[in-house]
Every structure is written in structure tokens, then in C-alpha cells.
Amino acid sequence: MDGRRALPDLVLAARFLTIVPVPGRESTGKNALGRAAWWFPPVGLALGVGLAAADRGIAWLFPPLLAALLVVSLWKVLTGGIHLDGLADCLDGLAGRDVPHRLAIMRDSRVGVYGALGLVVVFLTSLVALAELPPGPRGVTLVLAPMTGRIAPLLAGALLRAATPASGLGGAFVAALPRAAGPVYGALAVILAGVLVGGWGMAAVGAGLALALLGAALVARRLGGITGDGLGAAVELGELGVLLAAAAHTRLAA
């Protein structure tokens, strides 16, 4: 990472991944977002810490299900719904008859039936999974899930070629993405989870990354490569995988 670009890259990553009004000058240029990928997981970690802190107050005021609804809603609002939009576009596009048709569907700003259904399922599954977690694992899960989700596009972008390398945000991101960023942060996330809660946390991070990469690979297979929407969908799937794994651990440990 170039030290001279570190702060502008951080500003760009924070503004792209959240709606938080971060002051300062951001990096610009076609390859800027890919270079800023080193900051994606730290931004995700900061988001997770903020959500865990908010959850403590919200859970004190409201019953578990309502508290989970408010926290998940806050989660999606803080990200501007950008990754949910990518997930919806992918679900709509994958039903197309061929690659050009699928890409055309994904470029359409309207949300179709598959996209709308997918958004409902992902939101409700995240809500119920979070509501089922006891306070201790719930806080740790809220820290780990956003970070894991933002490691997912770094790994997917390094492993999969771009569907439209000459155009689109996804192609520019993949082209400039530091290939070491995903493996480095993936290892650090597993270590952090192990330090915080032990084996189940490590398994949760692994499950999140596995689900994200599986989804990204499916998108790439149907489109001839990965797109920006596919990378956004990987973020959502990575977060969901951590939540599901944490909920499964709670059930099995009961």
C-alpha cells in the first residue's frame, strides 16, 4: 500500500461502502477503488463494532426480535443498500436466456420478482438468525459479519476474471485489486475470530467466505466472469454465512 495514498484510499473506501459522511479528500481515477480494497475489511470491522455497540443499547430497550429488526435495518441503511442492490440484480439477471440478456437485465435499474424475493429472504433470514443469538455471541457475530463480508469481494475478485473487463466498475475493481489483500485479510479474520471466541468464530468466518465464494462462482459461471453486482452479492452472502453459522452454533451448543 502506498503511504501517500493511504488516507485518500481510506476515505474512498468508507464513502463507497457506507453512507457515513467521512471528511477528507478521496482517491480518484479508474483504478482507485481497486487500490482502496486494502481498506475494505477495516471499514467492515469498524461498521461491525458500531453495530455491536448500537445493539447493546437497542437490546436493552426492546425485546429480542424487535431489537434484531432495528439492528439489521440500521446495518443495511448504513451501507446505503449498495450490496443488496447487487444481490437483487444478480438474482434477476441469472434467469436470463444467455449472457448478453443476463447482463442487460442486470443493468436495468428495476427490481424483478427474483430480486425482490431474494431481498426479502436474505433480510428475514438475517433478522431471525440475529434474534436467536444470545448477547455474547450476538455482539461478536455483529463484529465479524461485516468484516467477513468485505473480505469476500477481495477473494472473489482475485480468483475470478471480470465479465466485462473493458467497462464497468467491477472490471476496473478486479483489474486494480491487490491480489494479496483477500488471503491476508482472510487469515487475519480467522485469527481474530479465534482470539475472540475460539473455534466456532473461526468456523463462522470460514462459512461466510465459503458461501460468498460459492455465490460469486455461480454468478461468474452464468455471466462468463464476475461483475460489480456479483461482488456486491458476495458481500451480502458473506455476512449471511457468518450469521447462519453463529445461529447453528448456538443451536448445537444448547
For each residue, the residues with C-beta under 8 A, 3 or more apart:
1: 5 6 9 38 178
2: 5 6 35
3: 6
4:
5: 1 2 8 9 27 35
6: 1 2 3 9 10
7: 10 11 24 25
8: 5 11 12 24 25 26 27
9: 1 5 6 12 13 26 27 32 35 36 38 39
10: 6 7 13 14 36 39 42 43
11: 7 8 14 15 22 23 24 25 26 27
12: 8 9 15 16 26 27 32 33 36 39
13: 9 10 16 17 33 36 37 39 40 42 43
14: 10 11 17 18 20 22 39 43
15: 11 12 18 20 22 26
16: 12 13 33 36 82
17: 13 14 40 43 44 47 79 82 150
18: 14 15 22 43 47 78 79 80
19: 77 78 79 80
20: 14 15 78
21:
22: 11 14 15 18
23: 11
24: 7 8 11
25: 7 8 11
26: 8 9 11 12 15 32
27: 5 8 9 11 12 32 35 36
28: 32
29: 32
30: 172 176
31: 34 35 172 175 176
32: 9 12 26 27 28 29 35 36 176
33: 12 13 16 36 37 169 172 173 176
34: 31 37 157 172 173 174 175 176 177 178
35: 2 5 9 27 31 32 38 176 178
36: 9 10 12 13 16 27 32 33 39 40
37: 13 33 34 40 153 154 157 173 176 177 178 181
38: 1 9 35 178 181
39: 9 10 12 13 14 36 42 43
40: 13 17 36 37 43 44 150 151 153 154 181 185
41: 44 45 147 150 151 154 185 188 189
42: 10 13 39 45 46
43: 10 13 14 17 18 39 40 46 47 150
44: 17 40 41 47 48 146 147 148 149 150 151
45: 41 42 48 49 143 146 147
46: 42 43 49 50
47: 17 18 43 44 50 51 75 78 79 146
48: 44 45 51 52 142 143 144 145 146 147
49: 45 46 52 53 143
50: 46 47 53 54 78
51: 47 48 54 55 71 74 75 78 142 143 146
52: 48 49 55 56 139 140 142 143
53: 49 50 56 57
54: 50 51 57 58 71 74
55: 51 52 58 59 67 71 138 139 142
56: 52 53 59 60 139
57: 53 54 60 61
58: 54 55 61 62 67 70 71
59: 55 56 62 64 67 135 138
60: 56 57
61: 57 58 67
62: 58 59 66 67 70
63: 66 67
64: 59 67 68 131
65: 68 69 127 131
66: 62 63 69 70
67: 55 58 59 61 62 63 64 70 71 131
68: 64 65 71 72 127 128 130 131
69: 65 66 72 73 127 131
70: 58 62 66 67 73 74
71: 51 54 55 58 67 68 74 75 130 142
72: 68 69 75 76 123 126 127 130
73: 69 70 76 77
74: 51 54 70 71 77 78
75: 47 51 71 72 78 79 146
76: 72 73 79 81 84 123
77: 19 73 74 80 81
78: 18 19 20 47 50 51 74 75
79: 17 18 19 47 75 76 82 83 84
80: 18 19 77
81: 76 77 84 85
82: 16 17 79 85 86 232
83: 79 86 87 149 232 233 235 236
84: 76 79 81 87 88 119 122 123 232 236
85: 81 82 88 89 229 232
86: 82 83 89 90 228 229 230 231 232 233 235 236
87: 83 84 90 91 115 118 119 122 229 232 233 236 237
88: 84 85 91 92 111 115 116 118 119
89: 85 86 92 93 105 106 115 229 233
90: 86 87 93 94 106 219 227 229 230 233
91: 87 88 94 95 112 114 115 117 118 233
92: 88 89 95 105 106 108 111 112 113 114 115
93: 89 90 96 102 103 105 106 222 223 229
94: 90 91 102 114 218 219 222
95: 91 92 102 105 112 114
96: 93 99 101 102 103 104 105
97: 101 102
98: 101 102
99: 96 102 103 163 222 223 224
100: 103 104
101: 96 97 98 104 105
102: 93 94 95 96 97 98 99 105 106 222 223
103: 93 96 99 100 106 107 163 164 223 227
104: 96 100 101 107 108
105: 89 92 93 95 96 101 102 108 112
106: 89 90 92 93 102 103 227 229
107: 103 104
108: 92 104 105
109:
110:
111: 88 92 115 116 119
112: 91 92 95 105 115 116
113: 92 116 117
114: 91 92 94 95 117 118
115: 87 88 89 91 92 111 112 118 119
116: 88 111 112 113 119 120
117: 91 113 114 120 121
118: 87 88 91 114 115 121 122
119: 84 87 88 111 115 116 122 123
120: 116 117 123 124
121: 117 118 124 125
122: 84 87 118 119 125 126 236 240
123: 72 76 84 119 120 126 127
124: 120 121 127 128
125: 121 122 128 129 240 243 244
126: 72 122 123 129 130 239 240 243
127: 65 68 69 72 123 124 130 131
128: 68 124 125 131 132
129: 125 126 132 133 240 243 244 246 247
130: 68 71 72 126 127 133 138 141 142 243
131: 64 65 67 68 69 127 128
132: 128 129 247 250 251
133: 129 130 137 138 141 246 247 250
134: 137 138 250
135: 59 138 139
136: 139 140
137: 133 134 140 141 197 200 246 249 250
138: 55 59 130 133 134 135 141 142 246
139: 52 55 56 135 136 142 143
140: 52 136 137 143 144 193 196 197 201 246
141: 130 133 137 138 144 145 204 242 243 246
142: 48 51 52 55 71 130 138 139 145 146
143: 45 48 49 51 52 139 140 146 147 196
144: 48 140 141 147 148 189 192 193 196 201 204 205 208 242
145: 48 141 142 148 149 208 238 239 242 243
146: 44 45 47 48 51 75 142 143 149 150 239
147: 41 44 45 48 143 144 150 151 189 192
148: 44 144 145 151 152 189 204 205 208 209 212 238 239 241 242
149: 44 83 145 146 152 208 212 234 235 236 237 238 239 242
150: 17 40 41 43 44 146 147 153 154 235 238
151: 40 41 44 147 148 154 155 182 185 186 189 209 238
152: 148 149 155 156 208 209 212 213 216 231 234 235 237 238
153: 37 40 150 156 157 173 216 231 232 234 235
154: 37 40 41 150 151 157 158 177 181 182 185
155: 151 152 158 159 182 183 186 209 212 213
156: 152 153 159 160 182 212 213 216 217 226 230 231 234
157: 34 37 153 154 160 173 174 177 182 226 231
158: 154 155 177 179 181 182 183
159: 155 156 213 216
160: 156 157 174 216 217 220 225 226
161: 165 174 220 225 226
162: 165 168 170 171 174 175 225 226 227
163: 99 103 170 171 220 223 224 225 226 227 230
164: 103 167 168 170 171 225 227
165: 161 162 171 174 175 225
166: 171
167: 164 171
168: 162 164 171 172 227 228
169: 33 172 173 228
170: 162 163 164 173 174 226 227 228 229 230 231
171: 162 163 164 165 166 167 168 174 175 227 228
172: 30 31 33 34 168 169 175 176
173: 33 34 37 153 157 169 170 176 177 228 231
174: 34 157 160 161 162 165 170 171 177 226
175: 31 34 162 165 171 172
176: 30 31 32 33 34 35 37 172 173
177: 34 37 154 157 158 173 174 181
178: 1 34 35 37 38 181
179: 158 182
180: 183 184
181: 37 38 40 154 158 177 178 184 185
182: 151 154 155 156 157 158 179 185 186
183: 155 158 180 186 187
184: 180 181 187 188
185: 40 41 151 154 181 182 188 189
186: 151 155 182 183 189 190 205 209
187: 183 184 190 191
188: 41 184 185 191 192
189: 41 144 147 148 151 185 186 192 193 205
190: 186 187 193 194 202 205 206
191: 187 188 194 195
192: 144 147 188 189 195 196
193: 140 144 189 190 196 197 201 202 204 205
194: 190 191 197 198 199 201 202
195: 191 192
196: 140 143 144 192 193 201
197: 137 140 193 194 200 201
198: 194 201 202
199: 194 202 203
200: 137 197 203 204 245 246 249 253
201: 140 144 193 194 196 197 198 204 205
202: 190 193 194 198 199 205 206
203: 199 200 206 207 245 249
204: 141 144 148 193 200 201 207 208 241 242 245 246 249
205: 144 148 186 189 190 193 201 202 208 209 242
206: 190 202 203 209 210
207: 203 204 210 211 241 242 244 245
208: 144 145 148 149 152 204 205 211 212 237 238 239 240 241 242 245
209: 148 151 152 155 186 205 206 212 213 238 241
210: 206 207 213 214 241
211: 207 208 214 215 237 238 240 241 244
212: 148 149 152 155 156 208 209 215 216 234 235 237 238 241
213: 152 155 156 159 209 210 216 217 234
214: 210 211 217 218 237
215: 211 212 218 219 230 233 234 237
216: 152 153 156 159 160 212 213 219 220 226 230 231 233 234 237
217: 156 160 213 214 220 221
218: 94 214 215 221 222
219: 90 94 215 216 222 223 226 227 229 230 233
220: 160 161 163 216 217 223 224 225 226 230
221: 217 218
222: 93 94 99 102 218 219
223: 93 99 102 103 163 219 220 226 227 230
224: 99 163 220
225: 160 161 162 163 164 165 220
226: 156 157 160 161 162 163 170 174 216 219 220 223 230 231
227: 90 103 106 162 163 164 168 170 171 219 223 230 231
228: 86 168 169 170 171 173 231 232
229: 85 86 87 89 90 93 106 170 219 232 233
230: 86 90 156 163 170 215 216 219 220 223 226 227 233 234
231: 86 152 153 156 157 170 173 216 226 227 228 234 235
232: 82 83 84 85 86 87 153 228 229 235 236
233: 83 86 87 89 90 91 215 216 219 229 230 236 237
234: 149 152 153 156 212 213 215 216 230 231 237 238
235: 83 86 149 150 152 153 212 231 232 238 239
236: 83 84 86 87 122 149 232 233 239 240
237: 87 149 152 208 211 212 214 215 216 233 234 240 241
238: 145 148 149 150 151 152 208 209 211 212 234 235 241 242
239: 126 145 146 148 149 208 235 236 242 243
240: 122 125 126 129 208 211 236 237 243 244
241: 148 204 207 208 209 210 211 212 237 238 244 245
242: 141 144 145 148 149 204 205 207 208 238 239 245 246
243: 125 126 129 130 141 145 239 240 246 247
244: 125 129 207 211 240 241 247 248
245: 200 203 204 207 208 241 242 248 249
246: 129 133 137 138 140 141 200 204 242 243 249 250
247: 129 132 133 243 244 250 251
248: 244 245 251 252
249: 137 200 203 204 245 246 252 253
250: 132 133 134 137 246 247 253 254
251: 132 247 248 254
252: 248 249
253: 200 249 250
254: 250 251
